[in-house]
Amino acid sequence: MYNAGDVVLTRIQFADTFEIKKRPAVILYTDFGNLVVAGITSNKLMRGISLTKKDGAVKESVIKTNYIFTISTNLVLKKLFHISKEKKKLVYNELTKRLKSLIL
């Protein structure tokens, strides 16, 4: 069972290729056996929410709030760690800010 805030290692197919890679992602929510996740990158030049070693990351990373996708739980290889309530709030606030353009 996975929960919002879990960081998982998962198989991801990128939009511009058929290649499938193992990448970390944070679970935003679960629904009917699917996980809606935000990708995580170690490229600190990317925009998003910082994820540090103190948070549980292997290396300094960024939660990419512009890279949201749905995966099956079958694609998850393992749970890595769980982010704090404060970090979840940062992710929520950033996603909310981005989605507000739908109603403006």
Biopython code that builds the backbone (N, CA, C, O; Angstrom):
import numpy as np
from Bio.PDB.StructureBuilder import StructureBuilder

atoms = [
    (1, "MET", "N", (0.848, -1.187, 0.000)),
    (1, "MET", "CA", (0.000, 0.000, 0.000)),
    (1, "MET", "C", (0.883, 1.236, 0.000)),
    (1, "MET", "O", (1.857, 1.315, 0.748)),
    (2, "TYR", "N", (0.539, 2.192, -0.836)),
    (2, "TYR", "CA", (1.297, 3.439, -0.953)),
    (2, "TYR", "C", (0.415, 4.609, -0.527)),
    (2, "TYR", "O", (-0.809, 4.563, -0.654)),
    (3, "ASN", "N", (1.060, 5.654, -0.020)),
    (3, "ASN", "CA", (0.342, 6.820, 0.468)),
    (3, "ASN", "C", (0.930, 8.100, -0.114)),
    (3, "ASN", "O", (2.079, 8.135, -0.554)),
    (4, "ALA", "N", (0.115, 9.144, -0.105)),
    (4, "ALA", "CA", (0.584, 10.458, -0.541)),
    (4, "ALA", "C", (1.803, 10.838, 0.292)),
    (4, "ALA", "O", (1.791, 10.721, 1.518)),
    (5, "GLY", "N", (2.847, 11.292, -0.380)),
    (5, "GLY", "CA", (4.080, 11.667, 0.294)),
    (5, "GLY", "C", (5.150, 10.599, 0.251)),
    (5, "GLY", "O", (6.305, 10.878, 0.574)),
    (6, "ASP", "N", (4.799, 9.372, -0.144)),
    (6, "ASP", "CA", (5.815, 8.332, -0.303)),
    (6, "ASP", "C", (6.663, 8.651, -1.529)),
    (6, "ASP", "O", (6.136, 9.017, -2.580)),
    (7, "VAL", "N", (7.968, 8.510, -1.389)),
    (7, "VAL", "CA", (8.868, 8.608, -2.533)),
    (7, "VAL", "C", (9.193, 7.178, -2.930)),
    (7, "VAL", "O", (9.643, 6.374, -2.114)),
    (8, "VAL", "N", (8.954, 6.876, -4.204)),
    (8, "VAL", "CA", (9.131, 5.512, -4.705)),
    (8, "VAL", "C", (10.095, 5.502, -5.879)),
    (8, "VAL", "O", (10.273, 6.508, -6.565)),
    (9, "LEU", "N", (10.711, 4.354, -6.099)),
    (9, "LEU", "CA", (11.487, 4.117, -7.298)),
    (9, "LEU", "C", (10.557, 3.390, -8.250)),
    (9, "LEU", "O", (9.999, 2.348, -7.908)),
    (10, "THR", "N", (10.390, 3.941, -9.444)),
    (10, "THR", "CA", (9.410, 3.378, -10.366)),
    (10, "THR", "C", (9.950, 3.337, -11.787)),
    (10, "THR", "O", (10.921, 4.019, -12.113)),
    (11, "ARG", "N", (9.325, 2.549, -12.610)),
    (11, "ARG", "CA", (9.652, 2.523, -14.038)),
    (11, "ARG", "C", (8.767, 3.558, -14.727)),
    (11, "ARG", "O", (7.550, 3.582, -14.543)),
    (12, "ILE", "N", (9.407, 4.409, -15.522)),
    (12, "ILE", "CA", (8.696, 5.493, -16.194)),
    (12, "ILE", "C", (9.016, 5.468, -17.678)),
    (12, "ILE", "O", (10.177, 5.354, -18.072)),
    (13, "GLN", "N", (7.974, 5.575, -18.501)),
    (13, "GLN", "CA", (8.182, 5.749, -19.931)),
    (13, "GLN", "C", (8.072, 7.233, -20.229)),
    (13, "GLN", "O", (7.054, 7.859, -19.933)),
    (14, "PHE", "N", (9.110, 7.786, -20.809)),
    (14, "PHE", "CA", (9.118, 9.208, -21.109)),
    (14, "PHE", "C", (8.284, 9.496, -22.343)),
    (14, "PHE", "O", (8.159, 8.650, -23.228)),
    (15, "ALA", "N", (7.716, 10.686, -22.400)),
    (15, "ALA", "CA", (6.791, 11.064, -23.467)),
    (15, "ALA", "C", (7.460, 11.121, -24.837)),
    (15, "ALA", "O", (6.805, 10.875, -25.850)),
    (16, "ASP", "N", (8.745, 11.440, -24.886)),
    (16, "ASP", "CA", (9.409, 11.633, -26.174)),
    (16, "ASP", "C", (10.183, 10.405, -26.668)),
    (16, "ASP", "O", (10.928, 10.494, -27.644)),
    (17, "THR", "N", (10.008, 9.268, -26.002)),
    (17, "THR", "CA", (10.717, 8.063, -26.389)),
    (17, "THR", "C", (9.959, 6.836, -25.887)),
    (17, "THR", "O", (9.073, 6.945, -25.040)),
    (18, "PHE", "N", (10.312, 5.686, -26.413)),
    (18, "PHE", "CA", (9.715, 4.439, -25.931)),
    (18, "PHE", "C", (10.543, 3.826, -24.806)),
    (18, "PHE", "O", (10.171, 2.798, -24.240)),
    (19, "GLU", "N", (11.659, 4.460, -24.490)),
    (19, "GLU", "CA", (12.550, 3.953, -23.462)),
    (19, "GLU", "C", (11.903, 4.051, -22.075)),
    (19, "GLU", "O", (11.257, 5.045, -21.744)),
    (20, "ILE", "N", (12.089, 3.006, -21.282)),
    (20, "ILE", "CA", (11.578, 2.986, -19.908)),
    (20, "ILE", "C", (12.778, 3.024, -18.969)),
    (20, "ILE", "O", (13.711, 2.231, -19.099)),
    (21, "LYS", "N", (12.738, 3.962, -18.018)),
    (21, "LYS", "CA", (13.852, 4.138, -17.089)),
    (21, "LYS", "C", (13.356, 4.033, -15.652)),
    (21, "LYS", "O", (12.180, 4.256, -15.368)),
    (22, "LYS", "N", (14.263, 3.695, -14.763)),
    (22, "LYS", "CA", (13.965, 3.694, -13.331)),
    (22, "LYS", "C", (14.216, 5.096, -12.805)),
    (22, "LYS", "O", (15.308, 5.642, -12.962)),
    (23, "ARG", "N", (13.189, 5.681, -12.175)),
    (23, "ARG", "CA", (13.304, 7.041, -11.669)),
    (23, "ARG", "C", (12.522, 7.171, -10.358)),
    (23, "ARG", "O", (11.541, 6.459, -10.147)),
    (24, "PRO", "N", (12.954, 8.076, -9.484)),
    (24, "PRO", "CA", (12.183, 8.345, -8.281)),
    (24, "PRO", "C", (11.015, 9.273, -8.578)),
    (24, "PRO", "O", (11.067, 10.085, -9.501)),
    (25, "ALA", "N", (9.968, 9.143, -7.787)),
    (25, "ALA", "CA", (8.792, 10.016, -7.912)),
    (25, "ALA", "C", (8.116, 10.075, -6.548)),
    (25, "ALA", "O", (8.216, 9.147, -5.746)),
    (26, "VAL", "N", (7.424, 11.186, -6.301)),
    (26, "VAL", "CA", (6.669, 11.322, -5.059)),
    (26, "VAL", "C", (5.196, 11.114, -5.376)),
    (26, "VAL", "O", (4.683, 11.660, -6.353)),
    (27, "ILE", "N", (4.524, 10.333, -4.558)),
    (27, "ILE", "CA", (3.099, 10.050, -4.775)),
    (27, "ILE", "C", (2.276, 11.239, -4.302)),
    (27, "ILE", "O", (2.406, 11.695, -3.166)),
    (28, "LEU", "N", (1.424, 11.733, -5.201)),
    (28, "LEU", "CA", (0.521, 12.826, -4.869)),
    (28, "LEU", "C", (-0.791, 12.275, -4.334)),
    (28, "LEU", "O", (-1.314, 12.767, -3.334)),
    (29, "TYR", "N", (-1.328, 11.247, -5.003)),
    (29, "TYR", "CA", (-2.499, 10.540, -4.488)),
    (29, "TYR", "C", (-2.659, 9.222, -5.221)),
    (29, "TYR", "O", (-2.076, 9.005, -6.283)),
    (30, "THR", "N", (-3.468, 8.341, -4.627)),
    (30, "THR", "CA", (-3.740, 7.030, -5.213)),
    (30, "THR", "C", (-5.212, 6.960, -5.598)),
    (30, "THR", "O", (-6.065, 7.594, -4.977)),
    (31, "ASP", "N", (-5.491, 6.170, -6.640)),
    (31, "ASP", "CA", (-6.868, 6.043, -7.098)),
    (31, "ASP", "C", (-7.018, 4.763, -7.908)),
    (31, "ASP", "O", (-6.412, 4.630, -8.971)),
    (32, "PHE", "N", (-7.814, 3.824, -7.422)),
    (32, "PHE", "CA", (-8.134, 2.580, -8.135)),
    (32, "PHE", "C", (-6.901, 1.842, -8.648)),
    (32, "PHE", "O", (-6.865, 1.431, -9.808)),
    (33, "GLY", "N", (-5.909, 1.674, -7.809)),
    (33, "GLY", "CA", (-4.710, 0.929, -8.203)),
    (33, "GLY", "C", (-3.720, 1.723, -9.018)),
    (33, "GLY", "O", (-2.703, 1.186, -9.457)),
    (34, "ASN", "N", (-3.998, 2.977, -9.224)),
    (34, "ASN", "CA", (-3.072, 3.860, -9.933)),
    (34, "ASN", "C", (-2.509, 4.878, -8.966)),
    (34, "ASN", "O", (-3.121, 5.192, -7.945)),
    (35, "LEU", "N", (-1.343, 5.386, -9.298)),
    (35, "LEU", "CA", (-0.687, 6.413, -8.505)),
    (35, "LEU", "C", (-0.475, 7.650, -9.363)),
    (35, "LEU", "O", (0.052, 7.554, -10.471)),
    (36, "VAL", "N", (-0.874, 8.789, -8.868)),
    (36, "VAL", "CA", (-0.561, 10.053, -9.533)),
    (36, "VAL", "C", (0.685, 10.574, -8.829)),
    (36, "VAL", "O", (0.688, 10.784, -7.616)),
    (37, "VAL", "N", (1.745, 10.780, -9.611)),
    (37, "VAL", "CA", (3.041, 11.106, -9.033)),
    (37, "VAL", "C", (3.659, 12.328, -9.704)),
    (37, "VAL", "O", (3.286, 12.712, -10.812)),
    (38, "ALA", "N", (4.614, 12.925, -8.996)),
    (38, "ALA", "CA", (5.448, 13.990, -9.549)),
    (38, "ALA", "C", (6.864, 13.436, -9.645)),
    (38, "ALA", "O", (7.379, 12.840, -8.699)),
    (39, "GLY", "N", (7.476, 13.641, -10.795)),
    (39, "GLY", "CA", (8.834, 13.152, -10.994)),
    (39, "GLY", "C", (9.842, 13.885, -10.130)),
    (39, "GLY", "O", (9.616, 15.018, -9.705)),
    (40, "ILE", "N", (10.945, 13.223, -9.881)),
    (40, "ILE", "CA", (12.042, 13.799, -9.103)),
    (40, "ILE", "C", (13.307, 13.713, -9.946)),
    (40, "ILE", "O", (13.564, 12.699, -10.594)),
    (41, "THR", "N", (14.093, 14.785, -9.931)),
    (41, "THR", "CA", (15.353, 14.816, -10.668)),
    (41, "THR", "C", (16.479, 15.274, -9.763)),
    (41, "THR", "O", (16.256, 16.003, -8.797)),
    (42, "SER", "N", (17.696, 14.840, -10.080)),
    (42, "SER", "CA", (18.859, 15.323, -9.337)),
    (42, "SER", "C", (19.447, 16.563, -10.011)),
    (42, "SER", "O", (20.435, 17.118, -9.532)),
    (43, "ASN", "N", (18.847, 16.996, -11.111)),
    (43, "ASN", "CA", (19.272, 18.221, -11.792)),
    (43, "ASN", "C", (18.719, 19.414, -11.010)),
    (43, "ASN", "O", (17.554, 19.780, -11.164)),
    (44, "LYS", "N", (19.558, 20.012, -10.178)),
    (44, "LYS", "CA", (19.111, 21.091, -9.303)),
    (44, "LYS", "C", (18.814, 22.388, -10.048)),
    (44, "LYS", "O", (18.339, 23.350, -9.445)),
    (45, "LEU", "N", (19.089, 22.427, -11.363)),
    (45, "LEU", "CA", (18.746, 23.596, -12.156)),
    (45, "LEU", "C", (17.266, 23.607, -12.535)),
    (45, "LEU", "O", (16.731, 24.630, -12.962)),
    (46, "MET", "N", (16.612, 22.453, -12.374)),
    (46, "MET", "CA", (15.184, 22.342, -12.676)),
    (46, "MET", "C", (14.374, 23.084, -11.620)),
    (46, "MET", "O", (14.786, 23.185, -10.464)),
    (47, "ARG", "N", (13.221, 23.602, -12.029)),
    (47, "ARG", "CA", (12.339, 24.308, -11.103)),
    (47, "ARG", "C", (11.461, 23.303, -10.370)),
    (47, "ARG", "O", (10.993, 22.326, -10.954)),
    (48, "GLY", "N", (11.247, 23.556, -9.090)),
    (48, "GLY", "CA", (10.397, 22.677, -8.294)),
    (48, "GLY", "C", (10.703, 22.821, -6.819)),
    (48, "GLY", "O", (11.235, 23.839, -6.377)),
    (49, "ILE", "N", (10.364, 21.799, -6.069)),
    (49, "ILE", "CA", (10.539, 21.783, -4.621)),
    (49, "ILE", "C", (11.818, 21.007, -4.296)),
    (49, "ILE", "O", (11.980, 19.865, -4.725)),
    (50, "SER", "N", (12.718, 21.627, -3.543)),
    (50, "SER", "CA", (13.979, 20.951, -3.219)),
    (50, "SER", "C", (13.731, 19.747, -2.310)),
    (50, "SER", "O", (12.835, 19.745, -1.465)),
    (51, "LEU", "N", (14.547, 18.742, -2.516)),
    (51, "LEU", "CA", (14.501, 17.519, -1.729)),
    (51, "LEU", "C", (15.942, 17.241, -1.314)),
    (51, "LEU", "O", (16.803, 17.011, -2.162)),
    (52, "THR", "N", (16.199, 17.263, -0.019)),
    (52, "THR", "CA", (17.570, 17.167, 0.480)),
    (52, "THR", "C", (17.854, 15.795, 1.076)),
    (52, "THR", "O", (16.963, 14.959, 1.229)),
    (53, "LYS", "N", (19.112, 15.595, 1.403)),
    (53, "LYS", "CA", (19.503, 14.361, 2.094)),
    (53, "LYS", "C", (18.803, 14.288, 3.449)),
    (53, "LYS", "O", (18.438, 13.206, 3.910)),
    (54, "LYS", "N", (18.620, 15.443, 4.079)),
    (54, "LYS", "CA", (17.923, 15.487, 5.359)),
    (54, "LYS", "C", (16.476, 14.987, 5.211)),
    (54, "LYS", "O", (15.923, 14.387, 6.133)),
    (55, "ASP", "N", (15.866, 15.244, 4.029)),
    (55, "ASP", "CA", (14.510, 14.772, 3.748)),
    (55, "ASP", "C", (14.469, 13.262, 3.527)),
    (55, "ASP", "O", (13.418, 12.634, 3.664)),
    (56, "GLY", "N", (15.634, 12.680, 3.182)),
    (56, "GLY", "CA", (15.697, 11.241, 2.920)),
    (56, "GLY", "C", (16.252, 10.897, 1.551)),
    (56, "GLY", "O", (16.470, 9.725, 1.244)),
    (57, "ALA", "N", (16.483, 11.910, 0.723)),
    (57, "ALA", "CA", (16.991, 11.674, -0.627)),
    (57, "ALA", "C", (18.436, 11.182, -0.585)),
    (57, "ALA", "O", (19.192, 11.544, 0.316)),
    (58, "VAL", "N", (18.815, 10.361, -1.553)),
    (58, "VAL", "CA", (20.189, 9.873, -1.653)),
    (58, "VAL", "C", (21.118, 11.027, -2.005)),
    (58, "VAL", "O", (22.234, 11.118, -1.494)),
    (59, "LYS", "N", (20.641, 11.915, -2.892)),
    (59, "LYS", "CA", (21.389, 13.123, -3.223)),
    (59, "LYS", "C", (20.414, 14.278, -3.398)),
    (59, "LYS", "O", (19.217, 14.071, -3.595)),
    (60, "GLU", "N", (20.933, 15.478, -3.324)),
    (60, "GLU", "CA", (20.106, 16.665, -3.455)),
    (60, "GLU", "C", (19.308, 16.569, -4.760)),
    (60, "GLU", "O", (19.868, 16.281, -5.817)),
    (61, "SER", "N", (18.003, 16.814, -4.676)),
    (61, "SER", "CA", (17.113, 16.627, -5.826)),
    (61, "SER", "C", (16.028, 17.688, -5.844)),
    (61, "SER", "O", (15.969, 18.560, -4.976)),
    (62, "VAL", "N", (15.163, 17.594, -6.861)),
    (62, "VAL", "CA", (14.054, 18.527, -7.033)),
    (62, "VAL", "C", (12.798, 17.734, -7.397)),
    (62, "VAL", "O", (12.820, 16.903, -8.305)),
    (63, "ILE", "N", (11.708, 17.998, -6.680)),
    (63, "ILE", "CA", (10.401, 17.449, -7.055)),
    (63, "ILE", "C", (9.866, 18.351, -8.152)),
    (63, "ILE", "O", (9.638, 19.539, -7.927)),
    (64, "LYS", "N", (9.664, 17.792, -9.336)),
    (64, "LYS", "CA", (9.243, 18.582, -10.502)),
    (64, "LYS", "C", (7.718, 18.681, -10.533)),
    (64, "LYS", "O", (7.036, 17.741, -10.940)),
    (65, "THR", "N", (7.199, 19.810, -10.106)),
    (65, "THR", "CA", (5.748, 19.987, -10.079)),
    (65, "THR", "C", (5.172, 20.223, -11.474)),
    (65, "THR", "O", (3.957, 20.350, -11.626)),
    (66, "ASN", "N", (6.025, 20.282, -12.483)),
    (66, "ASN", "CA", (5.551, 20.387, -13.858)),
    (66, "ASN", "C", (5.608, 19.036, -14.576)),
    (66, "ASN", "O", (5.339, 18.962, -15.775)),
    (67, "TYR", "N", (5.950, 17.989, -13.864)),
    (67, "TYR", "CA", (6.090, 16.655, -14.452)),
    (67, "TYR", "C", (5.223, 15.679, -13.660)),
    (67, "TYR", "O", (5.720, 14.933, -12.816)),
    (68, "ILE", "N", (3.923, 15.693, -13.944)),
    (68, "ILE", "CA", (2.933, 14.894, -13.236)),
    (68, "ILE", "C", (2.434, 13.794, -14.178)),
    (68, "ILE", "O", (2.149, 14.053, -15.347)),
    (69, "PHE", "N", (2.332, 12.588, -13.672)),
    (69, "PHE", "CA", (1.835, 11.495, -14.504)),
    (69, "PHE", "C", (1.199, 10.418, -13.637)),
    (69, "PHE", "O", (1.354, 10.411, -12.416)),
    (70, "THR", "N", (0.484, 9.514, -14.284)),
    (70, "THR", "CA", (-0.195, 8.414, -13.609)),
    (70, "THR", "C", (0.495, 7.108, -13.969)),
    (70, "THR", "O", (0.790, 6.843, -15.135)),
    (71, "ILE", "N", (0.744, 6.300, -12.950)),
    (71, "ILE", "CA", (1.362, 4.996, -13.172)),
    (71, "ILE", "C", (0.565, 3.929, -12.426)),
    (71, "ILE", "O", (-0.178, 4.232, -11.492)),
    (72, "SER", "N", (0.725, 2.707, -12.842)),
    (72, "SER", "CA", (0.145, 1.571, -12.126)),
    (72, "SER", "C", (1.038, 1.239, -10.938)),
    (72, "SER", "O", (2.253, 1.426, -11.004)),
    (73, "THR", "N", (0.458, 0.755, -9.870)),
    (73, "THR", "CA", (1.263, 0.328, -8.724)),
    (73, "THR", "C", (2.225, -0.793, -9.122)),
    (73, "THR", "O", (3.236, -1.007, -8.454)),
    (74, "ASN", "N", (1.915, -1.508, -10.207)),
    (74, "ASN", "CA", (2.783, -2.587, -10.686)),
    (74, "ASN", "C", (4.136, -2.083, -11.177)),
    (74, "ASN", "O", (5.086, -2.860, -11.276)),
    (75, "LEU", "N", (4.233, -0.787, -11.486)),
    (75, "LEU", "CA", (5.484, -0.231, -11.983)),
    (75, "LEU", "C", (6.425, 0.207, -10.872)),
    (75, "LEU", "O", (7.583, 0.536, -11.128)),
    (76, "VAL", "N", (5.927, 0.212, -9.629)),
    (76, "VAL", "CA", (6.756, 0.628, -8.495)),
    (76, "VAL", "C", (7.701, -0.510, -8.114)),
    (76, "VAL", "O", (7.279, -1.646, -7.900)),
    (77, "LEU", "N", (8.975, -0.180, -8.036)),
    (77, "LEU", "CA", (9.978, -1.174, -7.661)),
    (77, "LEU", "C", (10.148, -1.240, -6.150)),
    (77, "LEU", "O", (10.300, -2.323, -5.584)),
    (78, "LYS", "N", (10.123, -0.069, -5.492)),
    (78, "LYS", "CA", (10.204, -0.061, -4.034)),
    (78, "LYS", "C", (9.926, 1.338, -3.494)),
    (78, "LYS", "O", (10.072, 2.342, -4.191)),
    (79, "LYS", "N", (9.522, 1.364, -2.233)),
    (79, "LYS", "CA", (9.348, 2.627, -1.529)),
    (79, "LYS", "C", (10.704, 3.031, -0.978)),
    (79, "LYS", "O", (11.417, 2.209, -0.401)),
    (80, "LEU", "N", (11.063, 4.312, -1.158)),
    (80, "LEU", "CA", (12.356, 4.793, -0.695)),
    (80, "LEU", "C", (12.264, 5.486, 0.665)),
    (80, "LEU", "O", (13.038, 5.178, 1.571)),
    (81, "PHE", "N", (11.322, 6.416, 0.811)),
    (81, "PHE", "CA", (11.112, 7.122, 2.072)),
    (81, "PHE", "C", (9.819, 7.914, 1.967)),
    (81, "PHE", "O", (9.132, 7.859, 0.947)),
    (82, "HIS", "N", (9.489, 8.646, 3.017)),
    (82, "HIS", "CA", (8.265, 9.449, 3.054)),
    (82, "HIS", "C", (8.658, 10.888, 3.371)),
    (82, "HIS", "O", (9.449, 11.126, 4.283)),
    (83, "ILE", "N", (8.111, 11.850, 2.625)),
    (83, "ILE", "CA", (8.455, 13.246, 2.886)),
    (83, "ILE", "C", (7.637, 13.783, 4.062)),
    (83, "ILE", "O", (6.577, 13.254, 4.397)),
    (84, "SER", "N", (8.149, 14.828, 4.668)),
    (84, "SER", "CA", (7.512, 15.417, 5.849)),
    (84, "SER", "C", (6.213, 16.138, 5.485)),
    (84, "SER", "O", (5.946, 16.443, 4.323)),
    (85, "LYS", "N", (5.428, 16.392, 6.511)),
    (85, "LYS", "CA", (4.183, 17.144, 6.330)),
    (85, "LYS", "C", (4.485, 18.531, 5.755)),
    (85, "LYS", "O", (3.747, 19.016, 4.898)),
    (86, "GLU", "N", (5.546, 19.161, 6.212)),
    (86, "GLU", "CA", (5.923, 20.489, 5.725)),
    (86, "GLU", "C", (6.282, 20.446, 4.240)),
    (86, "GLU", "O", (5.894, 21.337, 3.485)),
    (87, "LYS", "N", (7.016, 19.421, 3.816)),
    (87, "LYS", "CA", (7.397, 19.284, 2.404)),
    (87, "LYS", "C", (6.165, 19.000, 1.554)),
    (87, "LYS", "O", (6.050, 19.495, 0.433)),
    (88, "LYS", "N", (5.229, 18.188, 2.101)),
    (88, "LYS", "CA", (3.982, 17.929, 1.365)),
    (88, "LYS", "C", (3.194, 19.226, 1.167)),
    (88, "LYS", "O", (2.592, 19.431, 0.114)),
    (89, "LYS", "N", (3.196, 20.092, 2.170)),
    (89, "LYS", "CA", (2.511, 21.384, 2.041)),
    (89, "LYS", "C", (3.131, 22.231, 0.939)),
    (89, "LYS", "O", (2.412, 22.881, 0.180)),
    (90, "LEU", "N", (4.460, 22.232, 0.843)),
    (90, "LEU", "CA", (5.138, 22.983, -0.219)),
    (90, "LEU", "C", (4.727, 22.466, -1.601)),
    (90, "LEU", "O", (4.461, 23.248, -2.514)),
    (91, "VAL", "N", (4.681, 21.144, -1.737)),
    (91, "VAL", "CA", (4.269, 20.543, -3.011)),
    (91, "VAL", "C", (2.822, 20.921, -3.319)),
    (91, "VAL", "O", (2.511, 21.327, -4.439)),
    (92, "TYR", "N", (1.943, 20.790, -2.335)),
    (92, "TYR", "CA", (0.532, 21.138, -2.512)),
    (92, "TYR", "C", (0.379, 22.599, -2.926)),
    (92, "TYR", "O", (-0.359, 22.903, -3.863)),
    (93, "ASN", "N", (1.065, 23.498, -2.239)),
    (93, "ASN", "CA", (0.951, 24.933, -2.557)),
    (93, "ASN", "C", (1.436, 25.235, -3.965)),
    (93, "ASN", "O", (0.826, 26.039, -4.670)),
    (94, "GLU", "N", (2.518, 24.607, -4.381)),
    (94, "GLU", "CA", (3.041, 24.836, -5.733)),
    (94, "GLU", "C", (2.076, 24.295, -6.781)),
    (94, "GLU", "O", (1.832, 24.953, -7.792)),
    (95, "LEU", "N", (1.526, 23.111, -6.556)),
    (95, "LEU", "CA", (0.565, 22.540, -7.508)),
    (95, "LEU", "C", (-0.701, 23.389, -7.577)),
    (95, "LEU", "O", (-1.239, 23.617, -8.660)),
    (96, "THR", "N", (-1.172, 23.851, -6.434)),
    (96, "THR", "CA", (-2.366, 24.698, -6.393)),
    (96, "THR", "C", (-2.134, 25.992, -7.170)),
    (96, "THR", "O", (-2.999, 26.439, -7.924)),
    (97, "LYS", "N", (-0.972, 26.578, -6.978)),
    (97, "LYS", "CA", (-0.630, 27.814, -7.691)),
    (97, "LYS", "C", (-0.649, 27.589, -9.208)),
    (97, "LYS", "O", (-1.151, 28.426, -9.959)),
    (98, "ARG", "N", (-0.108, 26.474, -9.643)),
    (98, "ARG", "CA", (-0.078, 26.167, -11.081)),
    (98, "ARG", "C", (-1.478, 25.893, -11.629)),
    (98, "ARG", "O", (-1.785, 26.274, -12.759)),
    (99, "LEU", "N", (-2.326, 25.237, -10.841)),
    (99, "LEU", "CA", (-3.671, 24.884, -11.315)),
    (99, "LEU", "C", (-4.648, 26.058, -11.283)),
    (99, "LEU", "O", (-5.695, 25.998, -11.927)),
    (100, "LYS", "N", (-4.335, 27.106, -10.561)),
    (100, "LYS", "CA", (-5.223, 28.257, -10.490)),
    (100, "LYS", "C", (-5.461, 28.893, -11.856)),
    (100, "LYS", "O", (-6.471, 29.567, -12.058)),
    (101, "SER", "N", (-4.554, 28.688, -12.779)),
    (101, "SER", "CA", (-4.725, 29.249, -14.120)),
    (101, "SER", "C", (-5.947, 28.650, -14.819)),
    (101, "SER", "O", (-6.449, 29.226, -15.784)),
    (102, "LEU", "N", (-6.426, 27.505, -14.343)),
    (102, "LEU", "CA", (-7.637, 26.900, -14.923)),
    (102, "LEU", "C", (-8.882, 27.722, -14.671)),
    (102, "LEU", "O", (-9.815, 27.705, -15.474)),
    (103, "ILE", "N", (-8.902, 28.443, -13.559)),
    (103, "ILE", "CA", (-10.113, 29.178, -13.203)),
    (103, "ILE", "C", (-9.997, 30.672, -13.446)),
    (103, "ILE", "O", (-10.963, 31.408, -13.246)),
    (104, "LEU", "N", (-8.838, 31.124, -13.871)),
    (104, "LEU", "CA", (-8.663, 32.558, -14.116)),
    (104, "LEU", "C", (-9.007, 32.924, -15.546)),
    (104, "LEU", "O", (-8.916, 34.092, -15.923)),
]
sb = StructureBuilder()
sb.init_structure("model")
sb.init_model(0)
sb.init_chain("A")
sb.init_seg("    ")
for serial, (resi, resn, name, xyz) in enumerate(atoms, 1):
    if name == "N":
        sb.init_residue(resn, " ", resi, " ")
    sb.init_atom(name, np.array(xyz, "f"), 0.0, 1.0, " ", f" {name:<3s}", serial, name[0])
structure = sb.get_structure()
